[in-house]
Amino acid sequence: VMHERNAHNFPLDLAAFEVPSING
């Protein structure tokens, strides 16, 4: 479960990092 969540969090973390970069 931890590995599957990490895989799903990978793209989410990337988007979350680029979102504030473009917004801020």
GIWOWO-V105911 format. One record per residue. N is the residue number from 1. RES is the residue in one letter. PHI is phi as a letter, one per 30 degrees, with the letter a starting at -180 (NA if undefined). Layout:
n=[N,N]
res=[RES,RES]
phi=[PHI,PHI]
//
This chain:
n=[1,2,3,4,5,6,7,8,9,10,11,12,13,14,15,16,17,18,19,20,21,22,23,24]
res=[V,M,H,E,R,N,A,H,N,F,P,L,D,L,A,A,F,E,V,P,S,I,N,G]
phi=[NA,d,d,d,d,d,d,d,d,e,d,d,d,d,d,d,d,d,d,d,d,d,d,c]
//
